[in-house]
Amino acid sequence: MARKNSRYAPEFREMAVREVIDRSRPIADVVHELGIVEQAMGNRVKSTGRPMS
C-alpha cells in the first residue's frame, strides 16, 4: 500500500519549493535548513514543471 504524503502540511511543502524556485536557493541548503529529505524535495521541484530562476 502506498504511503500518503502527510508528513508535512501542503503549505509547508509549497513554501519550501518556492524557496528553491523563486529565490534560486540550492535544494541542499533548503532541505538542510528545514530538515526534510533532499530526494523528495528534488522530486517536488521537478514536478512543478517550472524552471528554477
N, CA, C and O atoms as a GROMACS GRO file, in nm:
protein
  212
    1MET      N    1   0.084  -0.118   0.000
    1MET     CA    2   0.000   0.000   0.000
    1MET      C    3   0.089   0.125   0.000
    1MET      O    4   0.184   0.133   0.077
    2ALA      N    5   0.058   0.218  -0.084
    2ALA     CA    6   0.136   0.342  -0.093
    2ALA      C    7   0.109   0.430   0.029
    2ALA      O    8  -0.001   0.434   0.083
    3ARG      N    9   0.213   0.499   0.069
    3ARG     CA   10   0.202   0.587   0.184
    3ARG      C   11   0.164   0.727   0.138
    3ARG      O   12   0.216   0.776   0.038
    4LYS      N   13   0.072   0.791   0.210
    4LYS     CA   14   0.030   0.927   0.174
    4LYS      C   15   0.138   1.026   0.214
    4LYS      O   16   0.210   1.005   0.312
    5ASN      N   17   0.149   1.136   0.139
    5ASN     CA   18   0.241   1.243   0.172
    5ASN      C   19   0.177   1.334   0.275
    5ASN      O   20   0.133   1.444   0.242
    6SER      N   21   0.172   1.289   0.399
    6SER     CA   22   0.105   1.368   0.500
    6SER      C   23   0.199   1.411   0.612
    6SER      O   24   0.154   1.461   0.715
    7ARG      N   25   0.326   1.392   0.592
    7ARG     CA   26   0.422   1.427   0.696
    7ARG      C   27   0.429   1.578   0.716
    7ARG      O   28   0.443   1.626   0.828
    8TYR      N   29   0.418   1.651   0.609
    8TYR     CA   30   0.424   1.797   0.614
    8TYR      C   31   0.297   1.855   0.554
    8TYR      O   32   0.238   1.798   0.463
    9ALA      N   33   0.257   1.968   0.607
    9ALA     CA   34   0.138   2.036   0.555
    9ALA      C   35   0.165   2.084   0.413
    9ALA      O   36   0.279   2.117   0.379
   10PRO      N   37   0.063   2.087   0.329
   10PRO     CA   38   0.080   2.134   0.191
   10PRO      C   39   0.141   2.275   0.185
   10PRO      O   40   0.219   2.304   0.094
   11GLU      N   41   0.106   2.359   0.279
   11GLU     CA   42   0.160   2.496   0.280
   11GLU      C   43   0.310   2.495   0.305
   11GLU      O   44   0.384   2.574   0.246
   12PHE      N   45   0.355   2.407   0.392
   12PHE     CA   46   0.497   2.395   0.423
   12PHE      C   47   0.574   2.347   0.300
   12PHE      O   48   0.679   2.402   0.266
   13ARG      N   49   0.520   2.245   0.233
   13ARG     CA   50   0.586   2.193   0.112
   13ARG      C   51   0.591   2.300   0.004
   13ARG      O   52   0.693   2.314  -0.064
   14GLU      N   53   0.483   2.374  -0.013
   14GLU     CA   54   0.478   2.479  -0.114
   14GLU      C   55   0.581   2.588  -0.083
   14GLU      O   56   0.648   2.637  -0.174
   15MET      N   57   0.593   2.626   0.043
   15MET     CA   58   0.690   2.727   0.083
   15MET      C   59   0.832   2.680   0.053
   15MET      O   60   0.915   2.759   0.007
   16ALA      N   61   0.861   2.554   0.079
   16ALA     CA   62   0.994   2.500   0.055
   16ALA      C   63   1.027   2.502  -0.094
   16ALA      O   64   1.138   2.537  -0.133
   17VAL      N   65   0.931   2.464  -0.178
   17VAL     CA   66   0.953   2.464  -0.323
   17VAL      C   67   0.974   2.607  -0.372
   17VAL      O   68   1.059   2.631  -0.458
   18ARG      N   69   0.898   2.702  -0.319
   18ARG     CA   70   0.915   2.843  -0.360
   18ARG      C   71   1.054   2.895  -0.323
   18ARG      O   72   1.111   2.975  -0.397
   19GLU      N   73   1.108   2.850  -0.211
   19GLU     CA   74   1.244   2.890  -0.172
   19GLU      C   75   1.344   2.851  -0.281
   19GLU      O   76   1.435   2.927  -0.312
   20VAL      N   77   1.326   2.732  -0.337
   20VAL     CA   78   1.418   2.684  -0.440
   20VAL      C   79   1.393   2.753  -0.573
   20VAL      O   80   1.487   2.800  -0.637
   21ILE      N   81   1.268   2.761  -0.616
   21ILE     CA   82   1.237   2.813  -0.749
   21ILE      C   83   1.244   2.966  -0.753
   21ILE      O   84   1.315   3.022  -0.837
   22ASP      N   85   1.171   3.032  -0.666
   22ASP     CA   86   1.161   3.178  -0.673
   22ASP      C   87   1.285   3.250  -0.621
   22ASP      O   88   1.322   3.356  -0.672
   23ARG      N   89   1.349   3.194  -0.520
   23ARG     CA   90   1.465   3.260  -0.460
   23ARG      C   91   1.598   3.202  -0.507
   23ARG      O   92   1.704   3.245  -0.462
   24SER      N   93   1.591   3.106  -0.597
   24SER     CA   94   1.711   3.044  -0.654
   24SER      C   95   1.805   2.987  -0.549
   24SER      O   96   1.928   2.995  -0.563
   25ARG      N   97   1.749   2.931  -0.444
   25ARG     CA   98   1.832   2.870  -0.340
   25ARG      C   99   1.858   2.725  -0.376
   25ARG      O  100   1.770   2.657  -0.429
   26PRO      N  101   1.978   2.676  -0.348
   26PRO     CA  102   2.007   2.535  -0.374
   26PRO      C  103   1.918   2.444  -0.289
   26PRO      O  104   1.890   2.472  -0.173
   27ILE      N  105   1.874   2.334  -0.350
   27ILE     CA  106   1.790   2.239  -0.278
   27ILE      C  107   1.860   2.192  -0.151
   27ILE      O  108   1.797   2.181  -0.046
   28ALA      N  109   1.990   2.165  -0.159
   28ALA     CA  110   2.064   2.116  -0.043
   28ALA      C  111   2.056   2.213   0.074
   28ALA      O  112   2.042   2.170   0.189
   29ASP      N  113   2.063   2.342   0.047
   29ASP     CA  114   2.054   2.442   0.155
   29ASP      C  115   1.916   2.443   0.218
   29ASP      O  116   1.903   2.448   0.341
   30VAL      N  117   1.814   2.438   0.135
   30VAL     CA  118   1.676   2.444   0.185
   30VAL      C  119   1.644   2.320   0.269
   30VAL      O  120   1.586   2.332   0.377
   31VAL      N  121   1.680   2.202   0.220
   31VAL     CA  122   1.648   2.080   0.295
   31VAL      C  123   1.725   2.073   0.426
   31VAL      O  124   1.673   2.025   0.526
   32HIS      N  125   1.848   2.121   0.425
   32HIS     CA  126   1.926   2.121   0.549
   32HIS      C  127   1.863   2.215   0.651
   32HIS      O  128   1.851   2.180   0.769
   33GLU      N  129   1.824   2.332   0.606
   33GLU     CA  130   1.763   2.430   0.695
   33GLU      C  131   1.629   2.382   0.751
   33GLU      O  132   1.598   2.404   0.868
   34LEU      N  133   1.549   2.316   0.667
   34LEU     CA  134   1.415   2.275   0.708
   34LEU      C  135   1.408   2.132   0.763
   34LEU      O  136   1.307   2.092   0.821
   35GLY      N  137   1.516   2.055   0.745
   35GLY     CA  138   1.518   1.919   0.797
   35GLY      C  139   1.431   1.823   0.720
   35GLY      O  140   1.365   1.737   0.779
   36ILE      N  141   1.428   1.836   0.587
   36ILE     CA  142   1.348   1.747   0.505
   36ILE      C  143   1.439   1.666   0.412
   36ILE      O  144   1.558   1.696   0.400
   37VAL      N  145   1.384   1.566   0.346
   37VAL     CA  146   1.461   1.474   0.262
   37VAL      C  147   1.491   1.539   0.126
   37VAL      O  148   1.402   1.589   0.058
   38GLU      N  149   1.620   1.537   0.089
   38GLU     CA  150   1.663   1.604  -0.035
   38GLU      C  151   1.599   1.544  -0.160
   38GLU      O  152   1.556   1.618  -0.248
   39GLN      N  153   1.592   1.412  -0.169
   39GLN     CA  154   1.535   1.349  -0.289
   39GLN      C  155   1.389   1.387  -0.305
   39GLN      O  156   1.344   1.417  -0.416
   40ALA      N  157   1.314   1.385  -0.197
   40ALA     CA  158   1.172   1.421  -0.204
   40ALA      C  159   1.156   1.565  -0.248
   40ALA      O  160   1.067   1.597  -0.328
   41MET      N  161   1.241   1.652  -0.198
   41MET     CA  162   1.235   1.793  -0.234
   41MET      C  163   1.267   1.811  -0.383
   41MET      O  164   1.201   1.888  -0.452
   42GLY      N  165   1.368   1.740  -0.431
   42GLY     CA  166   1.403   1.747  -0.572
   42GLY      C  167   1.288   1.701  -0.660
   42GLY      O  168   1.262   1.761  -0.765
   43ASN      N  169   1.220   1.596  -0.618
   43ASN     CA  170   1.105   1.547  -0.693
   43ASN      C  171   0.993   1.650  -0.696
   43ASN      O  172   0.928   1.668  -0.799
   44ARG      N  173   0.970   1.717  -0.584
   44ARG     CA  174   0.864   1.819  -0.578
   44ARG      C  175   0.896   1.936  -0.670
   44ARG      O  176   0.809   1.986  -0.741
   45VAL      N  177   1.021   1.980  -0.668
   45VAL     CA  178   1.061   2.092  -0.754
   45VAL      C  179   1.046   2.052  -0.900
   45VAL      O  180   0.993   2.129  -0.981
   46LYS      N  181   1.091   1.933  -0.934
   46LYS     CA  182   1.082   1.885  -1.072
   46LYS      C  183   0.936   1.872  -1.116
   46LYS      O  184   0.904   1.901  -1.231
   47SER      N  185   0.849   1.829  -1.026
   47SER     CA  186   0.709   1.807  -1.062
   47SER      C  187   0.633   1.936  -1.090
   47SER      O  188   0.525   1.932  -1.150
   48THR      N  189   0.687   2.049  -1.049
   48THR     CA  190   0.619   2.176  -1.077
   48THR      C  191   0.628   2.211  -1.225
   48THR      O  192   0.543   2.284  -1.277
   49GLY      N  193   0.731   2.158  -1.292
   49GLY     CA  194   0.748   2.189  -1.434
   49GLY      C  195   0.800   2.329  -1.458
   49GLY      O  196   0.814   2.371  -1.573
   50ARG      N  197   0.828   2.401  -1.351
   50ARG     CA  198   0.879   2.538  -1.364
   50ARG      C  199   1.030   2.537  -1.358
   50ARG      O  200   1.088   2.467  -1.274
   51PRO      N  201   1.096   2.612  -1.444
   51PRO     CA  202   1.242   2.619  -1.436
   51PRO      C  203   1.284   2.697  -1.312
   51PRO      O  204   1.215   2.791  -1.270
   52MET      N  205   1.396   2.658  -1.256
   52MET     CA  206   1.446   2.733  -1.141
   52MET      C  207   1.502   2.865  -1.191
   52MET      O  208   1.570   2.870  -1.293
   53SER      N  209   1.473   2.973  -1.119
   53SER     CA  210   1.517   3.108  -1.160
   53SER      C  211   1.666   3.121  -1.153
   53SER      O  212   1.721   3.227  -1.184
   0.00000   0.00000   0.00000
